[in-house]
Amino acid sequence: MAIHSKHESVLQYKEAFCDVKSNLAEICSGITGDAPLYSMFRKSPESKPVPCPFKSAPFTFNYNRGPGDCSNPPSKAESCTDDSRLVLKYQACPDVPSTESFVEELICLAIWKEGSTRYLVGKVSQGNRRSSTDEDQYRCFIYQRETRGDKTIYNIAQSADATCSGLQSAFEGSKTIKLTTVDNHHNRCKFPVWITDHHTWLSLDHKKTYKFSQGHATLKIVDEESKPNRMHHTYAQQFAFHEFGFQSQDHRRGNTEERVVCHSILQSQEHRKVQIVAHVTAGCDSGYVCMVFYKRDSNVIEIQQSEKYVENPDEACQDFDPSVLRYTTLMTTTLHPKKCPRLGRYSVSNILNEGRRKRRQQQADGEPSKNDPNMCISEDYDSLAVGCSGSKDSMEFKSSCSQKSSAYTCHGNWVENGTYYVVVSPTTTKKSGDSSRYCFMYSAAGPPLLNTALDGQIPPQSRNSIGMLPIMRFSSVAESCNRNTVPGSTGSWFYNFTLNGTCESNSTDSGSLALPSLSVIVTLLLVITFFAR
């Protein structure tokens, strides 16, 4: 046997006929030049796939199985986020026998060159057909690249079985394919500079990373959380990866990477908002979506994206409804403190859980002291000071149940439909390496009757900084600034705060609730006495 290593995953050999010879040289001399060439492809341990040589996808292609070229309607080929994979979507041609509509995935395993001939070994599988043997999956290819004007063309010949026998050129094989690059807008569309000035953006919980390419045309999204593969809605059932008979690389990785390429810009408001048609590839699923980017602050943006992938870019934004789509809040990798909105001192105006009332009753009955840390519940606060700690970029929550307080630094904010949205980070993190950020949202509400006199005591200069309304409905959420959250009613934790005064208001104990002034109490008594008559 004469064995040649073509690649770490490919061995080829020829062999002589079995015969009795006196020495090895005499036996090997019996191997003729036209002896059958056998190929062996590594199966175990599984080798790492190689990048496919077919660049600049997507493609249209025509194919020929013998009876003739199938070119109308054209078939399509799409790249995957893993560059070692290619998806080929075959179309049936009514006037060409032996053609059919199906989807095929190619995983490139080995590439080598002999003279001017380039070879590829790959694993081919179809979603609606289970490959029972390795013989059905492994194929050898010869390919040739050429350029015609601004088009790149790949001529490909495929073997009939799991060998490279019978392949002579890129134009002769059991099946031939001609890939042609698609003329699209990708190379002419770029994301706005106010987005790409920061090459990397992070979600509030740091589980998603958004990275823009140097050319500002491509966005790569990496999600640390595994999630099911979202298949294209037009061929989801037939293109089922679990039917392949082997575990694809995307399944092992949880399909956590997406590639977004700018296709065209539909609307743009200078440095504030832009609507884009983008081509998205997630795993081997791809299509066009509608995306809107909003600039909220110098280091905070938000994104809305349509749910379905469509084949036609002109249809991507037809049914786009921002009122029903969720927002994804993103921030830059480096944040700087910024002034918090609605400065002042606040106290909780309602008791949110029965446990707090019971705990206070136990303290009145001689139960454990309020200083007992075991009797305190996390995020069970009594008061809030916004911008009152010497700098105007902090929010400090305090509890009468514990001497400890929780402080947060403001990094950016905006107002939308009367609701304030503030991106914050814990001033001191409880866990080492905790880099999470949060979205605080709060809105003003009309003052209750008993606070009318107190509102009258707020000086005009304080009204300008904290607003006219002394009730603040507050909620905290993680991941993103979810518009479904109702401030003061839903969220990770939520409160209704009553305004007690400005940061400059005198307080004998910064840890206690701010109390109404003597003049306020006198005014209230006079009002009650008047109505009692």
Phi, psi and omega per residue, in radians:
M1 nan 2.409 3.044
A2 -1.947 1.942 -3.036
I3 -1.891 2.343 3.121
H4 -2.206 2.356 3.084
S5 -1.621 1.991 3.122
K6 -1.575 -0.485 -3.090
H7 -2.857 2.820 3.138
E8 -1.086 -0.252 3.124
S9 -1.930 0.023 -3.058
V10 -2.351 2.229 2.986
L11 -2.134 2.450 3.046
Q12 -2.202 2.555 -3.112
Y13 -2.622 2.750 2.960
K14 -2.183 2.714 -3.096
E15 -2.396 2.679 3.097
A16 -1.583 2.875 3.062
F17 -1.236 2.639 3.102
C18 -1.213 2.176 -3.108
D19 -2.770 2.807 3.122
V20 -1.603 2.017 3.139
K21 -2.232 2.815 -3.073
S22 -1.406 -0.476 -3.121
N23 -2.607 2.973 -3.062
L24 -1.152 -0.719 -3.110
A25 -1.072 -0.663 -3.134
E26 -1.205 -0.614 3.108
I27 -1.168 -0.814 -3.074
C28 -1.221 -0.408 3.108
S29 -1.191 -0.213 3.111
G30 -1.418 -0.094 3.110
I31 -1.420 1.980 -3.085
T32 -1.548 2.857 -3.122
G33 -1.159 -0.499 -3.138
D34 -1.666 0.274 3.086
A35 -1.130 2.581 -3.131
P36 -1.005 2.424 3.100
L37 -1.740 2.147 -3.135
Y38 -1.868 2.550 -3.127
S39 -2.106 2.498 3.044
M40 -2.219 2.246 -3.121
F41 -1.956 2.340 -3.113
R42 -1.089 2.283 3.082
K43 -1.939 -0.710 -3.117
S44 -2.565 2.359 -0.092
P45 -1.179 2.562 -3.076
E46 -1.113 2.241 -3.136
S47 -1.484 2.790 3.137
K48 -1.282 2.256 3.093
P49 -1.058 2.810 -3.138
V50 -1.955 2.709 3.079
P51 -1.042 2.338 3.102
C52 -1.165 2.530 -3.067
P53 -1.395 -0.012 -3.058
F54 -1.624 1.667 -3.049
K55 -1.605 2.867 3.053
S56 1.268 0.537 3.018
A57 -1.113 2.714 0.211
P58 -1.427 2.840 3.129
F59 -2.205 2.761 2.744
T60 -1.833 2.702 3.134
F61 -2.652 2.716 2.944
N62 -2.045 2.699 -3.086
Y63 -2.410 2.801 -3.086
N64 -2.462 2.118 3.071
R65 -1.800 0.109 3.130
G66 2.320 -0.902 -3.102
P67 -1.208 -0.403 -3.135
G68 2.699 2.973 -3.116
D69 -1.256 2.356 3.004
C70 -1.816 1.782 -3.062
S71 -2.182 -0.209 -3.118
N72 -2.360 1.943 0.104
P73 -1.323 2.688 -3.136
P74 -1.229 2.533 3.030
S75 -1.516 2.853 -3.071
K76 -2.234 2.555 3.069
A77 -2.210 2.327 -3.114
E78 -2.163 2.488 3.037
S79 -1.391 2.946 3.102
C80 -2.022 2.941 3.064
T81 -1.120 -0.512 2.999
D82 -1.526 2.005 -3.024
D83 -1.254 0.032 3.067
S84 -1.597 0.106 -3.084
R85 -2.251 2.604 3.124
L86 -2.478 2.380 3.109
V87 -1.874 2.211 3.133
L88 -1.975 2.121 -3.111
K89 -1.856 1.696 -3.083
Y90 -1.363 2.467 3.044
Q91 -1.966 2.573 3.080
A92 -1.485 2.407 3.078
C93 -1.800 2.096 -3.057
P94 -1.036 -0.535 -3.062
D95 -1.685 0.112 -3.127
V96 -2.130 2.080 3.119
P97 -1.125 2.766 3.046
S98 1.144 0.399 3.036
T99 -1.928 2.618 -3.114
E100 -2.706 2.825 3.100
S101 -1.607 2.153 3.090
F102 -2.832 2.895 -3.141
V103 -2.049 2.352 -3.074
E104 -2.263 2.452 3.072
E105 -1.938 2.343 3.093
L106 -1.998 2.176 3.003
I107 -1.877 2.075 -3.110
C108 -1.404 2.188 -3.049
L109 -1.934 -0.545 -3.079
A110 -2.735 2.532 3.104
I111 -2.393 2.380 3.026
W112 -2.698 3.000 -3.068
K113 -2.325 2.364 3.039
E114 -2.157 1.871 -3.040
G115 1.138 -2.125 3.104
S116 -1.739 0.068 -3.084
T117 -1.697 2.262 -3.140
R118 -1.858 2.296 -3.098
Y119 -1.990 2.642 3.063
L120 -2.441 2.360 2.984
V121 -1.984 2.295 -3.110
G122 -2.480 2.927 3.083
K123 -1.883 2.103 -3.032
V124 -1.969 2.283 3.136
S125 -2.522 2.628 3.117
Q126 -2.034 2.447 -3.050
G127 -1.146 -0.548 -3.092
N128 -1.766 0.221 3.110
R129 -2.377 2.169 3.108
R130 -1.479 2.142 3.109
S131 -1.398 2.070 -3.029
S132 -1.463 -0.482 -3.087
T133 -2.314 2.851 3.059
D134 -1.105 -0.536 3.135
E135 -1.045 -0.522 -3.133
D136 -1.408 -0.297 -3.007
Q137 -1.777 -0.749 -3.052
Y138 -1.418 2.358 3.101
R139 -2.452 2.681 3.098
C140 -1.922 2.518 -3.103
F141 -2.315 2.598 2.867
I142 -2.016 2.327 -3.104
Y143 -2.332 2.717 -3.129
Q144 -2.469 2.330 -3.134
R145 -1.833 2.411 3.060
E146 -2.516 2.792 -3.128
T147 -2.146 2.288 3.074
R148 -2.231 1.797 -3.064
G149 1.137 -2.171 3.118
D150 -1.690 0.199 -3.136
K151 -1.775 2.478 2.998
T152 -1.905 2.289 -3.063
I153 -2.153 2.371 3.050
Y154 -2.072 2.085 3.002
N155 -1.657 2.239 -3.014
I156 -2.300 2.359 3.023
A157 -2.040 2.369 -3.090
Q158 -2.004 2.463 3.124
S159 -1.284 2.828 -3.138
A160 -1.475 -0.337 -3.112
D161 -2.526 -2.954 -3.058
A162 -1.456 0.857 3.043
T163 -2.473 3.027 3.028
C164 -1.801 0.185 -3.130
S165 -1.207 2.504 3.068
G166 1.526 -0.166 3.106
L167 -1.547 2.124 -3.130
Q168 -2.004 -0.578 -3.118
S169 -2.692 3.067 -3.131
A170 -1.342 0.001 -3.103
F171 -1.996 0.018 -3.129
E172 -2.331 2.187 3.131
G173 -3.117 3.099 3.084
S174 -1.041 -0.595 3.053
K175 -2.529 2.372 3.062
T176 -2.018 2.558 -3.104
I177 -2.326 2.472 3.066
K178 -2.161 1.840 3.124
L179 -1.555 2.365 3.108
T180 -2.298 2.269 -3.133
T181 -1.106 2.602 -3.105
V182 -1.620 2.359 3.044
D183 -1.342 1.940 -3.111
N184 -2.335 -3.138 -3.074
H185 -1.603 0.002 -3.004
H186 -0.975 -0.703 -3.057
N187 -1.304 -0.212 -3.100
R188 -1.854 -0.083 -3.083
C189 -1.904 2.345 3.106
K190 -2.342 2.564 3.050
F191 -1.174 2.566 -3.115
P192 -1.023 2.631 -3.083
V193 -1.123 -0.573 -3.111
W194 -1.184 -0.232 3.023
I195 -1.640 -0.800 -3.024
T196 -1.454 -0.127 3.037
D197 -0.959 -0.606 2.987
H198 -1.775 1.914 -3.043
H199 -1.198 -0.425 -3.082
T200 -2.203 2.296 3.071
W201 -2.185 2.626 -3.097
L202 -2.215 2.564 2.978
S203 -1.264 2.866 -3.056
L204 -1.063 -0.625 -3.139
D205 -1.560 0.080 3.106
H206 1.099 0.335 3.126
K207 -1.570 -0.266 3.091
K208 -2.142 2.404 3.105
T209 -2.130 2.295 3.125
Y210 -2.007 2.059 -3.110
K211 -2.153 2.241 3.106
F212 -1.660 2.518 3.110
S213 -1.280 2.904 3.135
Q214 -1.121 -0.490 3.141
G215 -1.449 -0.045 3.075
H216 1.142 0.304 -3.131
A217 -1.919 -0.265 -3.060
T218 -2.203 2.406 3.100
L219 -2.098 2.257 3.102
K220 -1.916 2.195 -3.121
I221 -1.988 2.149 3.121
V222 -2.034 2.187 -3.128
D223 -1.979 2.143 -3.123
E224 -1.279 -0.381 -3.128
E225 -1.516 2.213 3.092
S226 -1.215 2.524 3.119
K227 -2.606 2.755 -3.136
P228 -1.111 2.617 3.119
N229 -1.201 2.225 3.123
R230 -1.579 1.864 -3.048
M231 -1.446 2.764 3.118
H232 -1.142 2.348 -3.006
H233 -1.188 -0.239 -3.103
T234 -1.608 -0.290 3.118
Y235 -2.488 0.510 -3.049
A236 -1.084 -0.737 -3.041
Q237 -1.223 -0.756 -3.080
Q238 -1.376 -0.435 -3.104
F239 -1.755 1.223 -3.071
A240 -1.843 1.981 -3.045
F241 -1.160 -0.474 -3.111
H242 -1.219 -0.179 3.112
E243 -1.554 -0.019 -3.034
F244 -1.234 -0.378 -3.075
G245 1.546 0.039 3.043
F246 -2.617 2.816 -3.096
Q247 -1.567 2.057 -3.125
S248 -1.283 2.796 -3.121
Q249 -1.129 -0.615 3.117
D250 -1.118 -0.613 3.098
H251 -1.168 -0.646 3.134
R252 -1.188 -0.580 -3.104
R253 -1.598 -0.066 3.115
G254 1.323 0.252 3.116
N255 0.870 0.981 -3.017
T256 -1.767 0.200 -3.096
E257 -2.194 2.382 3.083
E258 -2.235 2.564 3.050
R259 -2.073 2.174 -3.086
V260 -2.043 2.135 -3.131
V261 -2.013 2.231 3.124
C262 -1.133 2.189 3.140
H263 -1.804 -0.842 3.115
S264 -2.803 2.669 3.096
I265 -1.831 2.150 -3.094
L266 -1.623 -0.846 -3.127
Q267 -2.385 2.575 3.134
S268 -2.609 2.234 2.989
Q269 -1.929 2.124 -2.966
E270 -0.816 1.982 3.032
H271 1.062 0.316 -3.139
R272 -2.232 -0.713 -3.012
K273 -2.742 2.503 3.073
V274 -2.591 2.405 3.078
Q275 -1.914 2.234 -2.984
I276 -2.278 2.450 2.883
V277 -1.616 2.185 -3.057
A278 -2.246 2.609 3.033
H279 -1.695 2.116 -3.050
V280 -1.949 2.363 3.030
T281 -2.145 2.106 3.104
A282 -2.202 1.913 -2.992
G283 1.171 -2.119 3.039
C284 -1.972 0.262 3.058
D285 -1.686 2.411 -3.090
S286 -2.662 2.828 3.122
G287 2.913 -3.060 -3.104
Y288 -1.775 2.475 3.107
V289 -2.325 2.880 3.048
C290 -1.818 2.294 -3.131
M291 -2.266 2.458 3.041
V292 -2.178 2.222 3.093
F293 -1.849 2.329 3.113
Y294 -2.082 2.304 3.020
K295 -1.589 2.047 -3.106
R296 -1.712 -0.631 3.101
D297 -2.729 3.127 -3.064
S298 -1.084 -0.459 3.141
N299 -2.247 0.443 3.096
V300 -2.400 2.223 3.019
I301 -2.270 2.877 3.044
E302 -2.330 2.647 -3.100
I303 -2.248 2.429 2.900
Q304 -2.087 2.450 -3.080
Q305 -2.443 2.412 3.076
S306 -1.141 2.675 -3.014
E307 -1.438 -0.704 -3.016
K308 -1.607 2.576 2.988
Y309 -1.592 2.397 3.100
V310 -2.140 2.716 -3.112
E311 -1.381 -0.556 -3.055
N312 -1.769 2.093 -3.133
P313 -1.068 -0.450 3.139
D314 -1.216 -0.297 -3.116
E315 -1.711 -0.067 -3.000
A316 -1.097 -0.680 -3.062
C317 -1.856 0.184 -3.086
Q318 -1.109 -0.756 -3.082
D319 -1.878 0.410 -3.101
F320 -1.252 2.117 -3.122
D321 -2.209 1.730 -3.081
P322 -1.112 -0.339 -3.094
S323 -1.262 -0.310 -3.096
V324 -1.982 -0.088 -3.102
L325 -1.661 2.505 -3.138
R326 -1.320 2.694 3.072
Y327 -1.692 2.487 2.961
T328 -1.928 2.034 -3.098
T329 -1.599 2.226 -3.108
L330 -2.170 2.640 3.124
M331 -2.381 2.840 3.119
T332 -1.332 2.867 -3.113
T333 -1.202 -0.495 3.108
T334 -2.026 2.159 -3.117
L335 -2.004 2.566 3.115
H336 -2.093 2.559 3.122
P337 -1.074 2.484 3.087
K338 -2.404 2.767 -3.105
K339 -1.081 2.321 3.082
C340 -1.390 2.590 3.091
P341 -1.446 2.737 3.066
R342 1.016 1.124 3.132
L343 -1.155 2.607 3.092
G344 2.618 3.141 3.106
R345 -1.907 2.347 -3.075
Y346 -2.281 2.721 3.006
S347 -2.269 2.691 -3.134
V348 -1.189 2.252 -3.090
S349 -1.719 -0.113 3.063
N350 -2.498 2.652 3.099
I351 -1.617 2.117 -2.965
L352 -1.532 -0.276 -3.139
N353 -2.522 2.599 -3.122
E354 -1.153 -0.477 -3.102
G355 -1.053 -0.679 -3.141
R356 -1.122 -0.735 3.139
R357 -1.117 -0.729 3.128
K358 -1.124 -0.687 -3.117
R359 -1.123 -0.721 3.125
R360 -1.186 -0.577 3.099
Q361 -1.179 -0.652 3.100
Q362 -1.119 -0.639 3.116
Q363 -1.147 -0.673 3.117
A364 -1.182 -0.463 -3.139
D365 -1.580 0.185 3.105
G366 1.534 0.309 3.103
E367 -1.341 -3.095 -3.065
P368 -0.903 2.604 -3.065
S369 -1.131 2.713 3.101
K370 -1.164 -0.300 3.126
N371 -1.412 -0.107 3.097
D372 -1.219 1.972 -3.059
P373 -1.099 -0.410 -3.127
N374 -1.247 -0.279 -3.104
M375 -1.652 0.019 -3.092
C376 -1.806 2.499 3.111
I377 -1.832 2.394 3.133
S378 -1.049 2.434 3.115
E379 1.090 0.506 3.048
D380 -1.796 1.471 -2.946
Y381 -1.795 2.788 3.085
D382 -1.974 -0.471 -3.052
S383 -2.560 2.822 -3.134
L384 -2.441 2.324 3.051
A385 -2.084 2.099 -3.117
V386 -1.859 2.003 3.101
G387 1.201 0.509 -3.058
C388 -1.944 0.205 -3.047
S389 -1.822 0.446 -3.114
G390 1.764 -0.596 3.024
S391 -2.073 2.685 -3.062
K392 -1.651 0.304 -3.102
D393 -1.922 0.334 -3.069
S394 -2.225 2.673 3.024
M395 -2.246 2.135 -3.053
E396 -2.082 2.134 3.103
F397 -1.763 2.344 -3.101
K398 -2.240 2.702 3.134
S399 -2.323 2.419 3.069
S400 -1.294 -0.184 -3.129
C401 -1.439 -0.328 -3.093
S402 -2.560 2.642 3.101
Q403 -1.344 -0.229 -3.113
K404 -1.398 2.739 3.080
S405 -2.357 2.820 3.093
S406 -2.021 2.157 -3.095
A407 -2.038 2.498 3.140
Y408 -2.299 2.569 3.111
T409 -1.828 2.298 3.119
C410 -1.415 2.412 -3.123
H411 -2.157 -0.157 -3.136
G412 2.994 2.597 -3.131
N413 -2.705 2.819 3.045
W414 -2.703 2.868 -3.138
V415 -2.023 2.320 -3.134
E416 -2.458 2.057 -3.135
N417 0.919 0.723 3.089
G418 1.413 0.034 3.139
T419 -1.908 2.311 3.073
Y420 -1.515 2.357 3.039
Y421 -2.072 2.183 -3.065
V422 -2.254 2.186 3.038
V423 -1.567 2.169 -3.057
V424 -2.287 2.870 3.007
S425 -2.349 2.581 3.081
P426 -1.077 2.315 3.112
T427 -1.134 -0.703 3.045
T428 -2.220 2.114 -3.101
T429 -1.516 2.526 -3.129
K430 -1.340 -0.571 -3.097
K431 -1.978 2.433 3.118
S432 -1.138 2.317 3.133
G433 1.485 0.028 3.117
D434 -1.249 1.960 -3.085
S435 -2.018 0.294 -3.091
S436 -1.180 2.600 3.023
R437 -2.076 2.863 -3.087
Y438 -2.326 2.781 3.051
C439 -1.937 2.003 3.020
F440 -1.652 2.335 3.081
M441 -2.293 2.377 3.115
Y442 -2.634 2.631 -3.136
S443 -2.350 2.724 -3.131
A444 -1.574 2.565 3.101
A445 -2.323 2.829 -3.132
G446 -1.098 2.542 -3.076
P447 -1.295 2.493 3.021
P448 -1.176 2.883 -3.037
L449 -1.010 -0.731 -3.048
L450 -1.230 -0.232 -3.135
N451 -1.705 0.012 -3.098
T452 -1.075 -0.779 3.141
A453 -1.145 -0.664 3.117
L454 -1.131 -0.694 3.118
D455 -1.074 -0.577 3.136
G456 -1.219 -0.315 -3.129
Q457 -1.544 -0.131 -3.127
I458 -1.329 2.123 -3.095
P459 -1.163 2.703 -3.108
P460 -0.993 -0.674 -3.116
Q461 -1.133 -0.484 3.103
S462 -1.348 -0.563 3.141
R463 -1.070 -0.620 -3.098
N464 -1.122 -0.547 -3.084
S465 -1.644 -0.479 -3.078
I466 -1.996 -0.069 3.098
G467 1.581 2.947 -3.048
M468 -1.436 -0.462 -2.977
L469 -1.715 2.202 -3.000
P470 -1.537 0.019 3.112
I471 -1.852 2.275 -3.126
M472 -2.160 2.051 3.090
R473 -1.567 2.163 -2.905
F474 -2.227 2.443 3.031
S475 -2.503 2.646 3.071
S476 -2.110 2.344 3.104
V477 -2.362 2.775 3.087
A478 -1.959 3.109 3.104
E479 1.229 -1.119 -3.131
S480 -2.675 2.869 3.092
C481 -1.392 1.470 -3.038
N482 -1.235 2.143 -3.114
R483 -1.301 -0.215 3.084
N484 -1.357 -0.206 3.116
T485 -1.279 2.304 3.104
V486 -1.763 1.934 -3.123
P487 -0.952 2.311 3.133
G488 1.485 -0.113 -3.091
S489 -2.246 -0.631 -3.127
T490 -2.326 2.939 -3.132
G491 2.249 3.120 3.089
S492 -1.057 -0.751 2.921
W493 -2.659 2.640 -2.975
F494 -2.647 2.629 -3.105
Y495 -2.555 2.798 2.874
N496 -1.981 2.075 -3.075
F497 -1.832 2.514 3.030
T498 -1.847 2.304 3.124
L499 -1.240 2.227 3.104
N500 -1.799 -0.366 -3.126
G501 2.737 -3.046 -3.136
T502 -1.444 2.975 3.107
C503 -1.106 -0.443 -3.111
E504 -1.424 -0.088 -3.132
S505 -1.080 2.410 3.128
N506 -1.192 2.391 3.100
S507 -2.508 2.195 -3.118
T508 -1.232 -0.436 -3.136
D509 -2.457 1.919 -3.094
S510 -1.097 -0.317 -3.138
G511 -1.573 -0.158 -3.123
S512 -1.753 2.968 -3.131
L513 -1.256 2.510 3.073
A514 -1.242 2.348 -3.065
L515 -1.813 2.621 3.095
P516 -1.091 2.611 3.137
S517 -1.270 2.890 -3.137
L518 -1.060 -0.674 -3.128
S519 -1.115 -0.613 3.103
V520 -1.129 -0.770 -3.125
I521 -1.096 -0.757 3.120
V522 -1.069 -0.753 3.138
T523 -1.051 -0.772 3.125
L524 -1.065 -0.747 -3.139
L525 -1.101 -0.708 3.126
L526 -1.122 -0.717 3.134
V527 -1.108 -0.778 -3.128
I528 -1.109 -0.727 -3.132
T529 -1.129 -0.682 -3.117
F530 -1.086 -0.814 -3.108
F531 -1.291 -0.397 3.113
A532 -1.194 -0.465 3.106
R533 -1.243 nan nan
